[in-house]
Amino acid sequence: MSGSRSLFGGDERVPLRDRIRSRIHRWIVRAHRAAAFPATVLFILYDTDIHPSYGMTWRKKLTLARRMHRNTRRIRSLTSYKAHLAMAAKLLEISPEVEGVVVECGCYLGGSTANLSLACEIVSRELYVYDSFEGLPASDPRDKYGSEMTEGFLRADLERVKDNVRRFGAIERCTFVKGLFADTLPGHEPPIVLCFLDVDLQASLHDCIRNLWPKLTDRGYVFIDEYVYTDFCALFWSERYWREFFDADPPGLIGAGSGIAVGSYYLGPWSEIGVTPIQDPASVAYTRKDFSGFWNYYPDANVSEVRAVGSARELVQDPDQRTAEDESEDDAEREAAR
Ligand SMILES: C[S@@+](CC[C@H](N)C(=O)[O-])C[C@H]1O[C@@H](n2cnc3c(N)ncnc32)[C@H](O)[C@@H]1O
């Protein structure tokens, strides 16, 4: 997302003054990124939950962060090394005893793939990379973000991606699966500890969630790149969606709208990004299989009403904790019913 701002529009015929200004903006963003690098590494990777068996000394953390940073300049990447580092931090927290692979849906040229493969190398996990390798698919007319214009956009063929990952990542960790998500993801078998979905279209996000959520481990992560679009984020809060497809409450999303805190300045909303040209939406958002994004407090509702509209697990009252007031209210109701 961070790099995708200019993808749908070129800047030919832009007046010289504007081109100079945008060059200065780019320079400021780059300078901030470089100056913030040590703090970014410190804040994201100073994590006492990192599993000791990975032996992550500060030297190793710095090496990983430096390689990730460099890779996003060597391979044109549409997501930031900060987002990749945040995913690495969560991966490093997972005990090696938890069985599962990492999945990436939507790799474009392989910048995020190379970086995820480096993290996978440290934690000894396999990385499954799903993409059409032919760019965005033909769009579904119900998809708010697809159009005739987007078909084939962001095309990068498999050999080119492999070459990038071979040069800058850990290709021996990767399994590449070519095809449309709707065709390939139903065949995914191994349990998943973390997946990164950077897929640009609502229909594609649906295909990913529908097929991969059931394969997530109990505390498995889903990271998304489309966090600046509140309607993409809405999937993770939609009671209808989760009831319909999983008979569950929505999990919610950390970072909806402006991304998780990775040391970037980005206030949003995305539609007004032009008024803050040096803000850098270089983040990511995530949820986890065990999270809850379900609101169940309605002051005017009684317990049975709330139970009827959602799971409301917390509202099932323990009979041992009932007060004398509860009992006398129940007695009064029974009396009234007679
Ligand atoms: C924004 S790019 C990924 C960028 C990449 N993660 C990065 O950081 O540079 C989106 C990718 O999703 C793929 N894609 C989107 N929808 C798809 C679908 N339904 N099936 C297969 N690939 C799809 C496109 O081919 C494209 O490579």
The ligand as a Gaussian input file, in Angstrom:
#p B3LYP/6-31G(d) Opt

LIG

0 1
 C       -0.577000      -5.374000      -4.262000
 S        0.076000      -6.773000      -5.067000
 C        1.044000      -7.539000      -3.831000
 C        2.216000      -6.683000      -3.397000
 C        3.257000      -7.381000      -2.578000
 N        2.713000      -7.995000      -1.406000
 C        4.331000      -6.391000      -2.180000
 O        4.456000      -6.105000      -0.969000
 O        5.031000      -5.909000      -3.051000
 C       -1.335000      -7.769000      -5.241000
 C       -1.078000      -9.155000      -5.833000
 O       -2.241000      -9.931000      -5.627000
 C       -2.441000     -10.802000      -6.740000
 N       -3.869000     -11.153000      -6.751000
 C       -4.918000     -10.368000      -6.402000
 N       -6.070000     -11.036000      -6.487000
 C       -5.757000     -12.293000      -6.867000
 C       -6.533000     -13.486000      -7.073000
 N       -7.867000     -13.486000      -6.922000
 N       -5.885000     -14.615000      -7.420000
 C       -4.532000     -14.613000      -7.567000
 N       -3.743000     -13.526000      -7.389000
 C       -4.351000     -12.374000      -7.040000
 C       -1.949000      -9.996000      -7.934000
 O       -1.521000     -10.846000      -8.976000
 C       -0.784000      -9.182000      -7.314000
 O        0.451000      -9.826000      -7.519000

